[in-house]
Amino acid sequence: MLVNYKQHTLALELIKRKARISTIHGETTLSIKWLRKAYREYHGISARSGDNKQSIHALTRTNKQYKEATAFAVCYRHAELVVEQVEIYKVINAFDAFKKIHPISQLGFSETGVIVEELKANTIELTRCPVCNCWNLLRARMNHIERCGVCKQLIKA
């Protein structure tokens, strides 16, 4: 019974953040039909269907998007320091912290999953600028010239 309660609680936490149904189902193993119904009741609209097909390059096309993705990545790295937490709760806590510092951001919970996957696969790397000490995501943009998002200094990978 406790496992069932934890699954439903997690599902509602993810629904609240507008996670994709496939993500919620993967984390909770609850019925997709039930998850869709709960999503519709909570938000008043149907959930987006299918997997998240975004790429890190699509999420960092503009400077604003790049800075938002970088800010979330920093929040996630700090959430990773809490060892006792299950992975999905680290993402939830990082997303909540990110939304507190940047409430009008267009970056959604589903898109943050792409950033987390890329960080874990070491496809992108979070590093500091040697000049202004600001955080930057290396290899997150289509152009292969790595520049600081703040001072525009060239960053060596």
OpenMM code with the backbone's topology and positions (N, CA, C; nanometers):
from openmm import Vec3, app, unit

residues = "MET LEU VAL ASN TYR LYS GLN HIS THR LEU ALA LEU GLU LEU ILE LYS ARG LYS ALA ARG ILE SER THR ILE HIS GLY GLU THR THR LEU SER ILE LYS TRP LEU ARG LYS ALA TYR ARG GLU TYR HIS GLY ILE SER ALA ARG SER GLY ASP ASN LYS GLN SER ILE HIS ALA LEU THR ARG THR ASN LYS GLN TYR LYS GLU ALA THR ALA PHE ALA VAL CYS TYR ARG HIS ALA GLU LEU VAL VAL GLU GLN VAL GLU ILE TYR LYS VAL ILE ASN ALA PHE ASP ALA PHE LYS LYS ILE HIS PRO ILE SER GLN LEU GLY PHE SER GLU THR GLY VAL ILE VAL GLU GLU LEU LYS ALA ASN THR ILE GLU LEU THR ARG CYS PRO VAL CYS ASN CYS TRP ASN LEU LEU ARG ALA ARG MET ASN HIS ILE GLU ARG CYS GLY VAL CYS LYS GLN LEU ILE LYS ALA".split()
positions = [
    Vec3(0.0817, -0.1195, 0.0000),
    Vec3(0.0000, 0.0000, 0.0000),
    Vec3(0.0864, 0.1263, 0.0000),
    Vec3(0.1967, 0.1223, 0.0749),
    Vec3(0.2857, 0.2373, 0.0801),
    Vec3(0.3499, 0.2638, -0.0559),
    Vec3(0.3845, 0.1573, -0.1280),
    Vec3(0.4428, 0.1714, -0.2617),
    Vec3(0.3423, 0.2383, -0.3550),
    Vec3(0.2170, 0.1959, -0.3484),
    Vec3(0.1108, 0.2533, -0.4305),
    Vec3(0.0939, 0.4025, -0.3999),
    Vec3(0.0992, 0.4381, -0.2715),
    Vec3(0.0880, 0.5781, -0.2302),
    Vec3(0.2045, 0.6599, -0.2862),
    Vec3(0.3252, 0.6058, -0.2766),
    Vec3(0.4433, 0.6765, -0.3277),
    Vec3(0.4355, 0.6958, -0.4788),
    Vec3(0.3866, 0.5941, -0.5502),
    Vec3(0.3722, 0.6053, -0.6956),
    Vec3(0.2730, 0.7154, -0.7317),
    Vec3(0.1589, 0.7178, -0.6642),
    Vec3(0.0571, 0.8182, -0.6938),
    Vec3(0.1045, 0.9586, -0.6558),
    Vec3(0.1747, 0.9698, -0.5442),
    Vec3(0.2280, 1.1000, -0.5024),
    Vec3(0.3285, 1.1516, -0.6047),
    Vec3(0.4185, 1.0645, -0.6485),
    Vec3(0.5165, 1.1036, -0.7497),
    Vec3(0.4469, 1.1414, -0.8799),
    Vec3(0.3475, 1.0633, -0.9194),
    Vec3(0.2732, 1.0933, -1.0425),
    Vec3(0.2101, 1.2317, -1.0347),
    Vec3(0.1502, 1.2640, -0.9210),
    Vec3(0.0868, 1.3958, -0.9069),
    Vec3(0.1902, 1.5085, -0.9064),
    Vec3(0.3064, 1.4833, -0.8465),
    Vec3(0.4136, 1.5837, -0.8497),
    Vec3(0.4583, 1.6100, -0.9935),
    Vec3(0.4696, 1.5046, -1.0719),
    Vec3(0.5119, 1.5194, -1.2114),
    Vec3(0.4013, 1.5810, -1.2970),
    Vec3(0.2777, 1.5438, -1.2719),
    Vec3(0.1646, 1.6038, -1.3446),
    Vec3(0.1590, 1.7533, -1.3165),
    Vec3(0.1812, 1.7906, -1.1919),
    Vec3(0.1800, 1.9323, -1.1537),
    Vec3(0.2826, 2.0123, -1.2347),
    Vec3(0.3938, 1.9488, -1.2689),
    Vec3(0.5003, 2.0157, -1.3442),
    Vec3(0.4883, 1.9941, -1.4953),
    Vec3(0.3771, 1.9366, -1.5380),
    Vec3(0.3461, 1.9134, -1.6794),
    Vec3(0.4472, 1.8225, -1.7491),
    Vec3(0.4894, 1.7199, -1.6778),
    Vec3(0.5787, 1.6206, -1.7393),
    Vec3(0.4995, 1.5401, -1.8414),
    Vec3(0.5697, 1.4818, -1.9355),
    Vec3(0.5039, 1.3982, -2.0360),
    Vec3(0.4539, 1.2692, -1.9703),
    Vec3(0.3432, 1.2208, -2.0220),
    Vec3(0.2822, 1.0991, -1.9682),
    Vec3(0.3788, 0.9813, -1.9773),
    Vec3(0.4551, 0.9722, -2.0867),
    Vec3(0.5508, 0.8614, -2.1013),
    Vec3(0.6574, 0.8667, -1.9916),
    Vec3(0.6988, 0.9861, -1.9525),
    Vec3(0.7963, 1.0023, -1.8444),
    Vec3(0.7352, 0.9589, -1.7118),
    Vec3(0.6134, 1.0052, -1.6857),
    Vec3(0.5460, 0.9711, -1.5600),
    Vec3(0.5242, 0.8201, -1.5517),
    Vec3(0.4799, 0.7616, -1.6606),
    Vec3(0.4570, 0.6165, -1.6643),
    Vec3(0.5883, 0.5409, -1.6407),
    Vec3(0.6951, 0.5878, -1.7005),
    Vec3(0.8250, 0.5233, -1.6826),
    Vec3(0.8743, 0.5281, -1.5390),
    Vec3(0.8434, 0.6353, -1.4679),
    Vec3(0.8885, 0.6505, -1.3293),
    Vec3(0.7972, 0.5795, -1.2295),
    Vec3(0.6665, 0.5718, -1.2614),
    Vec3(0.5707, 0.5205, -1.1634),
    Vec3(0.5088, 0.3858, -1.2002),
    Vec3(0.5144, 0.3481, -1.3251),
    Vec3(0.4488, 0.2283, -1.3805),
    Vec3(0.2973, 0.2290, -1.3616),
    Vec3(0.2392, 0.3458, -1.3371),
    Vec3(0.0932, 0.3564, -1.3275),
    Vec3(0.0337, 0.3511, -1.4673),
    Vec3(-0.0924, 0.3177, -1.4753),
    Vec3(-0.1604, 0.3044, -1.6038),
    Vec3(-0.1621, 0.4367, -1.6799),
    Vec3(-0.1321, 0.4296, -1.8086),
    Vec3(-0.1307, 0.5492, -1.8933),
    Vec3(-0.2697, 0.6108, -1.8980),
    Vec3(-0.3715, 0.5284, -1.9010),
    Vec3(-0.5097, 0.5781, -1.9035),
    Vec3(-0.5391, 0.6603, -1.7774),
    Vec3(-0.4998, 0.6088, -1.6617),
    Vec3(-0.5211, 0.6804, -1.5365),
    Vec3(-0.4409, 0.8111, -1.5342),
    Vec3(-0.3171, 0.8052, -1.5824),
    Vec3(-0.2322, 0.9245, -1.5840),
    Vec3(-0.2910, 1.0327, -1.6740),
    Vec3(-0.3407, 0.9953, -1.7909),
    Vec3(-0.4024, 1.0922, -1.8824),
    Vec3(-0.5259, 1.1566, -1.8184),
    Vec3(-0.6056, 1.0752, -1.7518),
    Vec3(-0.7258, 1.1264, -1.6856),
    Vec3(-0.6873, 1.2236, -1.5737),
    Vec3(-0.5888, 1.1861, -1.4931),
    Vec3(-0.5435, 1.2723, -1.3835),
    Vec3(-0.4862, 1.4034, -1.4372),
    Vec3(-0.4104, 1.3954, -1.5455),
    Vec3(-0.3519, 1.5148, -1.6076),
    Vec3(-0.4629, 1.6082, -1.6546),
    Vec3(-0.5632, 1.5522, -1.7213),
    Vec3(-0.6744, 1.6313, -1.7738),
    Vec3(-0.7532, 1.6961, -1.6595),
    Vec3(-0.7741, 1.6230, -1.5511),
    Vec3(-0.8454, 1.6783, -1.4354),
    Vec3(-0.7652, 1.7894, -1.3688),
    Vec3(-0.6341, 1.7730, -1.3611),
    Vec3(-0.5498, 1.8721, -1.2927),
    Vec3(-0.5343, 1.9995, -1.3748),
    Vec3(-0.5055, 1.9857, -1.5041),
    Vec3(-0.4749, 2.1017, -1.5876),
    Vec3(-0.5918, 2.1500, -1.6724),
    Vec3(-0.6935, 2.0681, -1.6886),
    Vec3(-0.8076, 2.1073, -1.7709),
    Vec3(-0.7843, 2.0906, -1.9200),
    Vec3(-0.6704, 2.0359, -1.9569),
    Vec3(-0.6379, 2.0090, -2.0977),
    Vec3(-0.5735, 1.8714, -2.1063),
    Vec3(-0.5739, 1.8142, -2.2251),
    Vec3(-0.5099, 1.6840, -2.2448),
    Vec3(-0.3581, 1.6987, -2.2448),
    Vec3(-0.2924, 1.5937, -2.2016),
    Vec3(-0.1458, 1.5918, -2.2005),
    Vec3(-0.0931, 1.5774, -2.3421),
    Vec3(0.0268, 1.6307, -2.3657),
    Vec3(0.0927, 1.6098, -2.4948),
    Vec3(0.1283, 1.4630, -2.5064),
    Vec3(0.1109, 1.4101, -2.6247),
    Vec3(0.1378, 1.2675, -2.6416),
    Vec3(0.2783, 1.2443, -2.6959),
    Vec3(0.3266, 1.1229, -2.6779),
    Vec3(0.4557, 1.0845, -2.7329),
    Vec3(0.5728, 1.1202, -2.6440),
    Vec3(0.6887, 1.0741, -2.6870),
    Vec3(0.8122, 1.1028, -2.6151),
    Vec3(0.8601, 1.2430, -2.6483),
    Vec3(0.9502, 1.2929, -2.5656),
    Vec3(1.0102, 1.4234, -2.5891),
    Vec3(1.1175, 1.4080, -2.6966),
    Vec3(1.0962, 1.4708, -2.8105),
    Vec3(1.1886, 1.4550, -2.9231),
    Vec3(1.2853, 1.5732, -2.9350),
    Vec3(1.2912, 1.6569, -2.8344),
    Vec3(1.3800, 1.7719, -2.8369),
    Vec3(1.5253, 1.7263, -2.8273),
    Vec3(1.6126, 1.8080, -2.8821),
    Vec3(1.7561, 1.7849, -2.8657),
    Vec3(1.8126, 1.9033, -2.7891),
    Vec3(1.9305, 1.8863, -2.7360),
    Vec3(1.9933, 1.9961, -2.6624),
    Vec3(2.0153, 2.1156, -2.7538),
    Vec3(2.0427, 2.0901, -2.8813),
    Vec3(2.0653, 2.1997, -2.9753),
    Vec3(1.9369, 2.2787, -2.9990),
    Vec3(1.8233, 2.2114, -2.9993),
    Vec3(1.6951, 2.2801, -3.0158),
    Vec3(1.6614, 2.3636, -2.8925),
    Vec3(1.7101, 2.3216, -2.7769),
    Vec3(1.6812, 2.3936, -2.6528),
    Vec3(1.7730, 2.5127, -2.6302),
    Vec3(1.8800, 2.5254, -2.7092),
    Vec3(1.9780, 2.6326, -2.6863),
    Vec3(1.9998, 2.7177, -2.8111),
    Vec3(1.8978, 2.7320, -2.8936),
    Vec3(1.9132, 2.8076, -3.0189),
    Vec3(1.9441, 2.9548, -2.9952),
    Vec3(1.8738, 3.0179, -2.9029),
    Vec3(1.8959, 3.1603, -2.8770),
    Vec3(1.9802, 3.1765, -2.7509),
    Vec3(2.0362, 3.2956, -2.7326),
    Vec3(2.1149, 3.3215, -2.6120),
    Vec3(2.0297, 3.3058, -2.4868),
    Vec3(1.9038, 3.3509, -2.4938),
    Vec3(1.8138, 3.3397, -2.3791),
    Vec3(1.7913, 3.1924, -2.3438),
    Vec3(1.7646, 3.1097, -2.4444),
    Vec3(1.7437, 2.9668, -2.4206),
    Vec3(1.8708, 2.9013, -2.3659),
    Vec3(1.9854, 2.9414, -2.4199),
    Vec3(2.1131, 2.8867, -2.3749),
    Vec3(2.1352, 2.9193, -2.2272),
    Vec3(2.1065, 3.0434, -2.1882),
    Vec3(2.1253, 3.0843, -2.0488),
    Vec3(2.0281, 3.0122, -1.9561),
    Vec3(1.9045, 2.9916, -2.0029),
    Vec3(1.8070, 2.9183, -1.9222),
    Vec3(1.8506, 2.7729, -1.9039),
    Vec3(1.8971, 2.7102, -2.0104),
    Vec3(1.9439, 2.5715, -2.0022),
    Vec3(2.0643, 2.5615, -1.9088),
    Vec3(2.1528, 2.6596, -1.9158),
    Vec3(2.2698, 2.6614, -1.8286),
    Vec3(2.2279, 2.6786, -1.6832),
    Vec3(2.1339, 2.7691, -1.6574),
    Vec3(2.0863, 2.7915, -1.5204),
    Vec3(2.0229, 2.6648, -1.4635),
    Vec3(1.9445, 2.5953, -1.5458),
    Vec3(1.8864, 2.4698, -1.4971),
    Vec3(1.9963, 2.3677, -1.4687),
    Vec3(2.0953, 2.3579, -1.5564),
    Vec3(2.2037, 2.2610, -1.5375),
    Vec3(2.2772, 2.2871, -1.4061),
    Vec3(2.2959, 2.4132, -1.3709),
    Vec3(2.3601, 2.4479, -1.2437),
    Vec3(2.2714, 2.4024, -1.1274),
    Vec3(2.1420, 2.4284, -1.1365),
    Vec3(2.0483, 2.3839, -1.0324),
    Vec3(2.0514, 2.2320, -1.0185),
    Vec3(2.0592, 2.1633, -1.1308),
    Vec3(2.0627, 2.0166, -1.1273),
    Vec3(2.1918, 1.9669, -1.0627),
    Vec3(2.3045, 2.0276, -1.0960),
    Vec3(2.4319, 1.9855, -1.0363),
    Vec3(2.4268, 2.0008, -0.8842),
    Vec3(2.3623, 2.1082, -0.8364),
    Vec3(2.3499, 2.1270, -0.6915),
    Vec3(2.2545, 2.0236, -0.6317),
    Vec3(2.1465, 1.9918, -0.7020),
    Vec3(2.0517, 1.8907, -0.6537),
    Vec3(2.1166, 1.7529, -0.6502),
    Vec3(2.2119, 1.7283, -0.7392),
    Vec3(2.2825, 1.5990, -0.7422),
    Vec3(2.3634, 1.5746, -0.6150),
    Vec3(2.3975, 1.6812, -0.5445),
    Vec3(2.4784, 1.6672, -0.4237),
    Vec3(2.4020, 1.5985, -0.3105),
    Vec3(2.2682, 1.5967, -0.3190),
    Vec3(2.1871, 1.5282, -0.2189),
    Vec3(2.1866, 1.3799, -0.2545),
    Vec3(2.2699, 1.3050, -0.1864),
    Vec3(2.2968, 1.1663, -0.2226),
    Vec3(2.1764, 1.0748, -0.1986),
    Vec3(2.1003, 1.0993, -0.0919),
    Vec3(1.9941, 1.0068, -0.0524),
    Vec3(1.8732, 1.0101, -0.1453),
    Vec3(1.8632, 1.1078, -0.2325),
    Vec3(1.7441, 1.1232, -0.3154),
    Vec3(1.7429, 1.0308, -0.4360),
    Vec3(1.6230, 0.9878, -0.4722),
    Vec3(1.6023, 0.9142, -0.5960),
    Vec3(1.6203, 1.0142, -0.7102),
    Vec3(1.6684, 0.9682, -0.8243),
    Vec3(1.7035, 1.0554, -0.9371),
    Vec3(1.5907, 1.1500, -0.9784),
    Vec3(1.4689, 1.1000, -0.9890),
    Vec3(1.3596, 1.1850, -1.0367),
    Vec3(1.3337, 1.3005, -0.9404),
    Vec3(1.3543, 1.2788, -0.8104),
    Vec3(1.3349, 1.3868, -0.7139),
    Vec3(1.4453, 1.4918, -0.7247),
    Vec3(1.5634, 1.4506, -0.7677),
    Vec3(1.6699, 1.5480, -0.7933),
    Vec3(1.6295, 1.6404, -0.9077),
    Vec3(1.5700, 1.5819, -1.0124),
    Vec3(1.5247, 1.6624, -1.1267),
    Vec3(1.4113, 1.7549, -1.0831),
    Vec3(1.3175, 1.7035, -1.0037),
    Vec3(1.2059, 1.7854, -0.9546),
    Vec3(1.2587, 1.9018, -0.8717),
    Vec3(1.3496, 1.8746, -0.7786),
    Vec3(1.4047, 1.9806, -0.6934),
    Vec3(1.4832, 2.0833, -0.7742),
    Vec3(1.5586, 2.0364, -0.8725),
    Vec3(1.6337, 2.1286, -0.9579),
    Vec3(1.5379, 2.2156, -1.0386),
    Vec3(1.4320, 2.1564, -1.0915),
    Vec3(1.3335, 2.2321, -1.1695),
    Vec3(1.2643, 2.3362, -1.0817),
    Vec3(1.2268, 2.2972, -0.9609),
    Vec3(1.1616, 2.3917, -0.8698),
    Vec3(1.2552, 2.5072, -0.8335),
    Vec3(1.3817, 2.4759, -0.8069),
    Vec3(1.4793, 2.5812, -0.7759),
    Vec3(1.4979, 2.6737, -0.8954),
    Vec3(1.5060, 2.6152, -1.0144),
    Vec3(1.5206, 2.6947, -1.1363),
    Vec3(1.4014, 2.7876, -1.1553),
    Vec3(1.2807, 2.7362, -1.1345),
    Vec3(1.1600, 2.8178, -1.1525),
    Vec3(1.1501, 2.9279, -1.0471),
    Vec3(1.2103, 2.9070, -0.9301),
    Vec3(1.2115, 3.0127, -0.8280),
    Vec3(1.3012, 3.1281, -0.8706),
    Vec3(1.4151, 3.0959, -0.9323),
    Vec3(1.5052, 3.2032, -0.9736),
    Vec3(1.4665, 3.2625, -1.1084),
    Vec3(1.3902, 3.1864, -1.1877),
    Vec3(1.3509, 3.2343, -1.3206),
    Vec3(1.2070, 3.1901, -1.3514),
    Vec3(1.1078, 3.2511, -1.2846),
    Vec3(0.9692, 3.2041, -1.2972),
    Vec3(0.9073, 3.2213, -1.4358),
    Vec3(0.9566, 3.3138, -1.5166),
    Vec3(0.8955, 3.3361, -1.6484),
    Vec3(0.9649, 3.2580, -1.7595),
    Vec3(1.0535, 3.1693, -1.7230),
    Vec3(1.1255, 3.0895, -1.8223),
    Vec3(1.0298, 3.0030, -1.9030),
    Vec3(1.0620, 2.9848, -2.0301),
    Vec3(0.9837, 2.8981, -2.1180),
    Vec3(1.0298, 2.7525, -2.1103),
    Vec3(1.1365, 2.7266, -2.0384),
    Vec3(1.1898, 2.5909, -2.0254),
    Vec3(1.0954, 2.5083, -1.9386),
    Vec3(1.0402, 2.4021, -1.9953),
    Vec3(0.9457, 2.3173, -1.9235),
    Vec3(1.0126, 2.1967, -1.8613),
    Vec3(0.9375, 2.1285, -1.7764),
    Vec3(0.9916, 2.0121, -1.7071),
    Vec3(1.0371, 1.9038, -1.8043),
    Vec3(0.9607, 1.8804, -1.9080),
    Vec3(0.9975, 1.7764, -2.0053),
    Vec3(1.1293, 1.8091, -2.0752),
    Vec3(1.1514, 1.9375, -2.1035),
    Vec3(1.2761, 1.9775, -2.1694),
    Vec3(1.3960, 1.9624, -2.0764),
    Vec3(1.3731, 1.9782, -1.9464),
    Vec3(1.4851, 1.9641, -1.8534),
    Vec3(1.5376, 1.8208, -1.8519),
    Vec3(1.4510, 1.7257, -1.8837),
    Vec3(1.4951, 1.5865, -1.8932),
    Vec3(1.6011, 1.5672, -1.9999),
    Vec3(1.5895, 1.6434, -2.1088),
    Vec3(1.6892, 1.6372, -2.2163),
    Vec3(1.8240, 1.6857, -2.1636),
    Vec3(1.8216, 1.7946, -2.0885),
    Vec3(1.9456, 1.8504, -2.0331),
    Vec3(2.0104, 1.7498, -1.9382),
    Vec3(1.9301, 1.6887, -1.8520),
    Vec3(1.9823, 1.5905, -1.7564),
    Vec3(2.0437, 1.4710, -1.8293),
    Vec3(1.9739, 1.4194, -1.9297),
    Vec3(2.0267, 1.3053, -2.0065),
    Vec3(2.1593, 1.3395, -2.0727),
    Vec3(2.1683, 1.4593, -2.1305),
    Vec3(2.2920, 1.5005, -2.1980),
    Vec3(2.4059, 1.5190, -2.0977),
    Vec3(2.3755, 1.5730, -1.9798),
    Vec3(2.4782, 1.5876, -1.8761),
    Vec3(2.5289, 1.4507, -1.8306),
    Vec3(2.4381, 1.3581, -1.8092),
    Vec3(2.4764, 1.2240, -1.7631),
    Vec3(2.5575, 1.1490, -1.8686),
    Vec3(2.5248, 1.1712, -1.9956),
    Vec3(2.5972, 1.1044, -2.1047),
    Vec3(2.7277, 1.1765, -2.1384),
    Vec3(2.7560, 1.2855, -2.0698),
    Vec3(2.8739, 1.3692, -2.0957),
    Vec3(2.8763, 1.4241, -2.2375),
    Vec3(2.7593, 1.4372, -2.2982),
    Vec3(2.7499, 1.5005, -2.4295),
    Vec3(2.7703, 1.6502, -2.4150),
    Vec3(2.7185, 1.7053, -2.3056),
    Vec3(2.7416, 1.8459, -2.2724),
    Vec3(2.8139, 1.8503, -2.1387),
    Vec3(2.8780, 1.9622, -2.1141),
    Vec3(2.9576, 1.9748, -1.9923),
    Vec3(2.9336, 2.1122, -1.9320),
    Vec3(2.9159, 2.1150, -1.8023),
    Vec3(2.8982, 2.2402, -1.7300),
    Vec3(3.0347, 2.2857, -1.6812),
    Vec3(3.0748, 2.4050, -1.7221),
    Vec3(3.2072, 2.4555, -1.6861),
    Vec3(3.1990, 2.6053, -1.6593),
    Vec3(3.3014, 2.6584, -1.5959),
    Vec3(3.3048, 2.8021, -1.5658),
    Vec3(3.3939, 2.8753, -1.6654),
    Vec3(3.3552, 2.9986, -1.6938),
    Vec3(3.4350, 3.0845, -1.7809),
    Vec3(3.5627, 3.1240, -1.7059),
    Vec3(3.6785, 3.1167, -1.7710),
    Vec3(3.8034, 3.1533, -1.7035),
    Vec3(3.8150, 3.3030, -1.6762),
    Vec3(3.7356, 3.3849, -1.7449),
    Vec3(3.7445, 3.5298, -1.7286),
    Vec3(3.6451, 3.5812, -1.6247),
    Vec3(3.5145, 3.5527, -1.6457),
    Vec3(3.4113, 3.6100, -1.5580),
    Vec3(3.3553, 3.5101, -1.4569),
    Vec3(3.3988, 3.3853, -1.4634),
    Vec3(3.3596, 3.2802, -1.3695),
    Vec3(3.2121, 3.2398, -1.3782),
    Vec3(3.1440, 3.2748, -1.4855),
    Vec3(3.0042, 3.2348, -1.5044),
    Vec3(2.9976, 3.0920, -1.5576),
    Vec3(2.8875, 3.0238, -1.5263),
    Vec3(2.8675, 2.8874, -1.5753),
    Vec3(2.8332, 2.8879, -1.7228),
    Vec3(2.8800, 2.7863, -1.7944),
    Vec3(2.8507, 2.7690, -1.9370),
    Vec3(2.8335, 2.6209, -1.9672),
    Vec3(2.7505, 2.5925, -2.0666),
    Vec3(2.7327, 2.4555, -2.1148),
    Vec3(2.8163, 2.4376, -2.2405),
    Vec3(2.9150, 2.3524, -2.2335),
    Vec3(2.9965, 2.3249, -2.3515),
    Vec3(2.9277, 2.2201, -2.4381),
    Vec3(2.9420, 2.2345, -2.5685),
    Vec3(2.8859, 2.1448, -2.6701),
    Vec3(2.7331, 2.1417, -2.6703),
    Vec3(2.6704, 2.2479, -2.6210),
    Vec3(2.5238, 2.2532, -2.6163),
    Vec3(2.4643, 2.3263, -2.7361),
    Vec3(2.5483, 2.3928, -2.8138),
    Vec3(2.4980, 2.4694, -2.9271),
    Vec3(2.5508, 2.4113, -3.0573),
    Vec3(2.4796, 2.4435, -3.1644),
    Vec3(2.5161, 2.3888, -3.2957),
    Vec3(2.6529, 2.4376, -3.3423),
    Vec3(2.6793, 2.5683, -3.3262),
    Vec3(2.8108, 2.6170, -3.3687),
    Vec3(2.9154, 2.5652, -3.2698),
    Vec3(3.0259, 2.5246, -3.3204),
    Vec3(3.1256, 2.4597, -3.2359),
    Vec3(3.2241, 2.5573, -3.1729),
    Vec3(3.1975, 2.6859, -3.1841),
    Vec3(3.2823, 2.7853, -3.1187),
    Vec3(3.2246, 2.8079, -2.9796),
    Vec3(3.2972, 2.7670, -2.8780),
    Vec3(3.2489, 2.7779, -2.7403),
    Vec3(3.2847, 2.9144, -2.6842),
    Vec3(3.1828, 2.9960, -2.6595),
    Vec3(3.2008, 3.1282, -2.6010),
    Vec3(3.1165, 3.1405, -2.4756),
    Vec3(3.1644, 3.2194, -2.3817),
    Vec3(3.0904, 3.2459, -2.2597),
    Vec3(2.9602, 3.3173, -2.2960),
    Vec3(2.8522, 3.2776, -2.2325),
    Vec3(2.7229, 3.3398, -2.2575),
    Vec3(2.7125, 3.4802, -2.2023),
    Vec3(2.8064, 3.5204, -2.1161),
    Vec3(2.8016, 3.6527, -2.0542),
    Vec3(2.9060, 3.7465, -2.1139),
    Vec3(3.0343, 3.7103, -2.1044),
    Vec3(3.1406, 3.8015, -2.1488),
    Vec3(3.1881, 3.7735, -2.2910),
    Vec3(3.1378, 3.6674, -2.3530),
    Vec3(3.1694, 3.6280, -2.4918),
    Vec3(3.3141, 3.5835, -2.5115),
    Vec3(3.3851, 3.5592, -2.4035),
    Vec3(3.5228, 3.5102, -2.4100),
    Vec3(3.5239, 3.3675, -2.4648),
    Vec3(3.6226, 3.3369, -2.5465),
    Vec3(3.6387, 3.2020, -2.5999),
    Vec3(3.6730, 3.1061, -2.4852),
    Vec3(3.6045, 2.9924, -2.4809),
    Vec3(3.6279, 2.8928, -2.3756),
    Vec3(3.6895, 2.7696, -2.4394),
    Vec3(3.7980, 2.7227, -2.3820),
    Vec3(3.8625, 2.6018, -2.4330),
    Vec3(3.8000, 2.4809, -2.3659),
    Vec3(3.7617, 2.3846, -2.4458),
    Vec3(3.6947, 2.2639, -2.3933),
    Vec3(3.7921, 2.1719, -2.3244),
] * unit.nanometer
topology = app.Topology()
chain = topology.addChain("A")
for resn in residues:
    res = topology.addResidue(resn, chain)
    for name in ("N", "CA", "C"):
        topology.addAtom(name, app.Element.getBySymbol(name[0]), res)
